[in-house]
Amino acid sequence: MENSIGKSLRNIGSFTIFIGIIIGFFKGFDNSDLYETTMHWSIVFLWSAIGFVSGMLFIGFSEVLYLLQGIYINLEKKEIESKLDVPLNEINEDCEDNEKPRADVYNSIMENKNEDD
């Protein structure tokens, strides 16, 4: 299962870092003199640092969402294993053709749970 909100937040964070650096370079140029253009590195560094910190906040929030989703999935697996009394991570090698594999049982339980909600 893919976490689209976490992925979007990670992309927004990367974009914010990139834009912060670009804005830093644009704001750092001082072309007030007609014949000479100077660069104010303190302004470039300030805007780049602001973009980096803001972007890392977004990336951090996306990482929290990924971790929470992993915890949720593990809790769901443990709940289903307790109902089935069979660990889901075992491979069912002795399953005959007319029996359902454990993954199908897991998926059917999850579908029934989603329909009940």
C-alpha angles and dihedrals in degrees: 000000000000123000104224095182091053091048091050092049091050091051091048089051093051091047091049092053092049094047091047091057093046092049089048091058093046093048092044095061114095111195097163090120114076097222104029135053119199132190123226103208093187090062091046090050093046095052092042091051091049091050092047095050093045092048092048090053090057092045090048092052090050090051090052089053091051091050093047091050090051091051091049092051092049092050091050091050092051091049092051092045090054090052093048097037086219127103111243096213094064115100113237100221096159093056113130123219094258094051123084116242117239093253090060090049090050092049093048091051091049091049091050091049092051091050091051092053 
